[in-house]
Amino acid sequence: MSLRAQAREVARIDLVVERRVGDTLRIVLPFAVVALMIFSLATPSAITDLGDIGIAVFWGVAVLYGMQIALRISASETARRREVMSLIGLDPAARFLGRSFASAMMLMMFMTVLLVFTVVLFDPDLPDAWLPTMLLVIVLAASGLAMLSTLAGEVAGGLRNKSALASLIVAPLVVPVVVGASQTLESMNQDNGILLWILLLITTDLVLLTAGIGLSRPLEEASR
């Protein structure tokens, strides 16, 4: 079976499990929406226009809760399952690609729904033709966060309290994704070019893709 076919099968299994369990829609998304509501209610009265902070709040909530979505797959993996995958000859790179793709798909859905609630609750000041650019940024940011979380889960895979450790790994390294994503619409509002921020997101994704594929086998051997 080719690398692409193996990665597709890994992604399919993870998405089927997510559809049956439904943690993203039943647990994480409602909590994220509640977090948006709390932010809107707790905003100081000195800030008269909630739209000024709407997109910033969106990215903060999206990254914090999205990180938990992406880390869930790695955190739920048992040593027995890893051993079975190794015995059937699954390429570690295919596992990284498949899990990253599945996580990215869940994150895109999560961020898109969260964006709708952000627009309703905060009514942010958005530039003309913002939606296509925002959707592109969501795809790039979700892909980067998914790959970073999958890689962090692999790094912490053989350790105790791996979920907490993986979160600590992701938090500082996700800065380029947050900066690139948040500054894109800000630059559009100021009539500045967005190419720099889009390139930052693309470069971050390519670096994470290369690192994930290159380190997949050494990390699997280290976790045994």
N, C-alpha and C positions, 0 to 999 in steps of 0.2 A: 504494500500500500504506500502511495506517495506521501510526501510530507504534507501537501495540501489536503489530501483526503483524510489523513490522520488528524490534522488540525480541525478540519470541518466536523469530524465525528466527535472530537472532544467538545467543541463548541455546541454541537447539537445536544449532547448529553447534558451539559451544564444548563442549557436553556430549557430543556425538558424538565429537569429537576426544579429550576426556578419557577416554571409555570405551575408545577404541581404544589410546590411549597408556598410560593407567593409571598416571600418575605419582603420583596421590594415594594409591591403594591399595598400589602396589608399592614406592614409595620413601618418601614423606613420612610416611604412617601408621606403618610399622614403625620408622622413626627416632624418631618421637614416643613410641611405646610404650617403646622402649629408653631414651629420656630419662626417662620416668616411673620405670622400673626403677632407673636410676642415682640418681635423687633418693631413692628409697626406701632404697637401699643406703648412700648417702653421708650420710644424715641423722645428725647428732650423737647420741651415745648419751644425752645429757641430755634429748632429746626422746623420752620413753618411749611416747607414743601418736602413731603416724603419722597417725591420723585427724584430728589437730589441724591438720595442714598439707596434707591431701589435696586439698581444693578449691582452695586457693591454688596448689598445684603444677599442678593441672589447668588453671587459667586461664592460668598463665604459659606452659606448654607449648602449650596450644591457640592462644594468640595468636601466639607466636613462630613456630610451624610453620604455623599457619593463614595467617599473613601471606604466607608463601612460596607457598602454594597459590593465594591470591587474586592475587598479583603475577605468577604464572607466565604467565597469558594475555597480559597487557600486555607482559611481557618477551620473549615469543616472537613478537610481531607485527613484521613487516618493513615497511619503507617502501613496498614495492611493494603489499603487501596494503592498507595504509591508502589508497594512491592508487586502488586498484581500488574500494574501498568508497566513496570520494568520487566516482568516475566514475559509479557505478551509482545515485548519488543517495541513499545511505543517510543518514538523519538522524543526526547525531552524538549526539543525545539518546537515540535508539534503541540505538545502540551501547553507550552508557554503561549504560542500563537492562538490556539483554540480557546484557552481560558481568557486571554486578553480580548479576543473578539467577542466572546459571550459577555464579559464584563462591560465592554464598550457599548454593546447593544442595550444592555440594561441601563447603563448610565445615560445614554442618549434619550431613551424613553423617560427616565426619571427627570433629567434636566429640562426636557421639553415641557412636561406637565408642570414642573416647578416654575418655569418661565411664565406660563399662563397665569398661575396664581400670583406671581410677582407683579405682573402688569395690572391685574385686578386690584390687588391690595395697595400697591404703591403708585400706580399710574406714573411711571418714570418718564422723563423727558427724552424721547427717543428720536434720533435723526430720521430723515426720509430714507425709505428703502432699507430699513434696518434689519428686517426679518431675514432675508437671504444671508446677509453677513453674520447675523447672530446664529443661524442654524449651522453655518460653516464653522464658526468658532466652537459651537457645542460639539460638533463631530470631532474637531481636532483636540479640544480639551478633554472630552470623554475618552478618546483613544489614548492620550498621554497618561491620564489618571489610571486607566485600566491597566496599561502596561507597567506603569510604576508600581501599582498595588500588587499585581501578579508577581513581579520581580521581587518586591519586598517580602511577599508571602513565601517565595522560594528560599530567600535568604534566611528567614526565620523559621523555616519549615521543620528543622530538626531540634528546635529549642523549646523549652517550657515557656508558657505564656506567650506563644508565638503571635497571637492576635494583637496583644498590646505592643509587643516589640515591633511588629510590622507597621503599626500605626505611627510609632515614633520614627521609623525609617522614612515613611512616606511624607510626613508633615513638613520637614525642611526642604525636601527635594521637589516638592510640588510647586515651589515658588515660581519657576519660569512659566508654568502652565497658568497659574493664577494671574501673574502680571500680564502675560500676553493676552489672555482672555478679557480681563477687566479693562485693559487700556485700548482695546480695539474700538468699542463703542464710544469711549471717552474721546478718542482721536477723531472719530466721525462727528461727534457733537461740536468739536472745535475746528472742524473743516481741515483737519490735518490728515496726512496719509496714514493708511493702516498697514501698508506692506511690511514695515519693520516688525509689527507685532504678529502678523500672520506668519512671517518667516521664522519668528522666534518659536511659535507653536509647532510649525512643521519640523524645524530643526530639533526641537526637544523630542518630538515623536520619533524621528529617525534615529536619534541617539539611543533612546530607550528601546527601540526595536532591535538595533544592532547589539546593544548590551544584553538584552533578554535572550536573543538567539545564541549569542556567543557564550554566555555564562550558564545556559540551561543545563548542559551536561555536567560541568564541574560542580554545580550546585546540587544536582541530583546525587552525584557520587558522594559529596560531602555530607548529605543528609542521611545516608545509610548507616 
